[in-house]
Amino acid sequence: MASDTEGPSGKDIAFAAMAQSDLARTQSYLQRGRRFEGLNDEALASRWVHDMRVWAKCIREKPATLDDADAEYKLREQEAPYHLVTAELEEIVAAALEVHAAMSEEDRERAGADMVAEYEADQQSRN
């Protein structure tokens, strides 16, 4: 973490934004009834791997069930089986980098400003 006089780094802000988004998805999953709670570990892994493979084929259409499976893993305090989808993760990262590269400088700046604003709002709500 950056010192208090410097303020948060871009990396700190990005991680905070991801954590906030992750928390919101987990909260939503809980509020909707935790539909994967009854799955054993093997069935949950199968669901998650399937959804990752679907997402890798079309990066703009992330399966909603993937977020739910991720949330279930977090609630179980387990790690999702990333080792089973290494090729798919590479495809997802490559596609995301392509989207980023295709963005205009203005859109990149706007996305960064939005992320900073969300971070600042979250920090103010904690104080």
TAVEN-V944562 format. One record per residue. N is the residue number from 0. PHI is phi in radians with two decimals (999 if undefined). PSI is psi in whole degrees, 0 to 359 (999 if undefined). D_CENTER is the distance of its C-alpha to the mean C-alpha in Angstrom with 2 decimals. Layout:
N_PHI_PSI_D_CENTER, N_PHI_PSI_D_CENTER
This chain:
0_999_141_20.48, 1_-1.21_157_22.90, 2_-1.19_161_26.19, 3_-1.07_327_26.87, 4_-1.29_333_29.24, 5_-1.50_334_26.86, 6_1.47_175_23.90, 7_-1.24_148_20.26, 8_-1.41_168_19.36, 9_-1.05_323_16.92, 10_-1.13_317_14.89, 11_-1.05_317_15.15, 12_-1.16_318_14.06, 13_-1.10_315_10.95, 14_-1.12_321_10.01, 15_-1.14_320_11.18, 16_-1.13_319_9.27, 17_-1.15_319_5.82, 18_-1.14_320_7.79, 19_-1.11_317_9.30, 20_-1.13_319_6.62, 21_-1.09_316_5.74, 22_-1.09_318_9.52, 23_-1.11_319_10.26, 24_-1.15_320_8.72, 25_-1.16_319_10.67, 26_-1.08_317_13.58, 27_-1.09_317_13.75, 28_-1.05_316_13.87, 29_-1.11_317_16.61, 30_-1.13_331_18.45, 31_-1.54_3_18.64, 32_1.86_6_20.31, 33_0.89_61_18.08, 34_-1.11_341_19.29, 35_-1.72_6_18.34, 36_-1.01_322_20.09, 37_-1.38_352_23.24, 38_-1.30_140_21.95, 39_-1.32_173_23.16, 40_-1.05_321_21.04, 41_-1.15_317_22.30, 42_-1.18_321_21.55, 43_-1.13_318_17.96, 44_-1.09_318_17.52, 45_-1.07_315_19.30, 46_-1.06_311_17.14, 47_-1.11_314_13.86, 48_-1.08_316_15.64, 49_-0.99_312_17.12, 50_-1.14_323_13.97, 51_-1.12_321_12.52, 52_-1.19_322_15.98, 53_-1.11_315_16.09, 54_-1.11_320_12.94, 55_-1.08_331_14.47, 56_-1.31_333_17.62, 57_-2.57_90_16.32, 58_-1.01_332_13.15, 59_-1.41_355_13.79, 60_-2.22_72_13.89, 61_-1.23_126_10.82, 62_-1.07_132_12.51, 63_-1.06_328_11.95, 64_-1.20_341_13.02, 65_-1.14_316_10.13, 66_-1.08_321_8.01, 67_-1.16_318_11.38, 68_-1.13_320_12.01, 69_-1.03_315_8.95, 70_-1.09_319_10.30, 71_-1.10_319_13.71, 72_-1.05_317_13.14, 73_-1.10_317_12.14, 74_-1.15_330_15.19, 75_-1.44_354_17.31, 76_1.03_44_16.31, 77_-2.16_157_15.87, 78_-1.60_136_13.78, 79_-1.10_154_12.68, 80_-1.39_67_15.31, 81_-1.01_330_13.74, 82_-1.10_342_17.40, 83_-1.52_352_18.15, 84_-2.32_37_15.98, 85_-1.07_319_16.60, 86_-1.14_320_18.17, 87_-1.16_322_15.45, 88_-1.10_320_12.85, 89_-1.10_320_15.52, 90_-1.13_318_15.92, 91_-1.13_314_12.33, 92_-1.09_315_12.51, 93_-1.06_317_16.00, 94_-1.14_320_15.26, 95_-1.12_320_12.65, 96_-1.13_324_15.40, 97_-1.12_316_17.94, 98_-1.06_315_16.34, 99_-1.09_316_16.17, 100_-1.12_329_19.74, 101_-1.39_346_20.96, 102_-1.25_147_19.95, 103_-1.28_160_22.93, 104_-1.02_322_23.25, 105_-1.09_316_23.43, 106_-1.15_322_20.12, 107_-1.11_316_18.47, 108_-1.11_319_20.33, 109_-1.12_318_19.39, 110_-1.10_318_15.63, 111_-1.13_318_16.28, 112_-1.13_321_18.60, 113_-1.09_319_16.27, 114_-1.14_318_13.73, 115_-1.11_317_16.82, 116_-1.09_318_18.16, 117_-1.12_319_15.18, 118_-1.09_312_15.40, 119_-1.10_318_19.17, 120_-1.09_318_19.16, 121_-1.12_317_17.08, 122_-1.14_321_19.52, 123_-1.16_323_22.48, 124_-1.21_339_21.57, 125_-1.46_341_21.63, 126_-1.61_999_25.09
